[in-house]
Amino acid sequence: MEKRFVKIDSEGALSFNEIWVDRETGVNYFFHASGHAGGLTPLLNADGTPVVTPPGPEN
């Protein structure tokens, strides 16, 4: 069984940012964590629509 969510980018160590992609919908999510706190939100284009990654071998 393949994982539904795939991490495609990450930066930082103690405080970090990640980009995750939902393999079923292609929607990208931004995750930020610092210490014991974190948050997740859809990544949006300038017009307010979600960033969508087309299906591909890495997704």
CORPE-V715878 format. One record per backbone hydrogen bond with DSSP energy under -0.5 kcal/mol. NH is the residue of the N-H (numbers start at 1). CO is the residue of the C=O. Records with the same first field share a line. If there is no record, write none. Layout:
# CORPE-V715878
NH=CO ; CO
This chain:
# CORPE-V715878
6=21
8=6 ; 19
9=19
11=17
13=15
16=33
17=11
18=31
19=9
20=29
21=6
22=27
23=4 ; 21
26=22
28=51
29=20
30=41
31=18
32=39
33=16
34=37
35=14
37=34
39=32
41=30
43=28
45=49
48=45
51=43
53=26
54=52
59=56
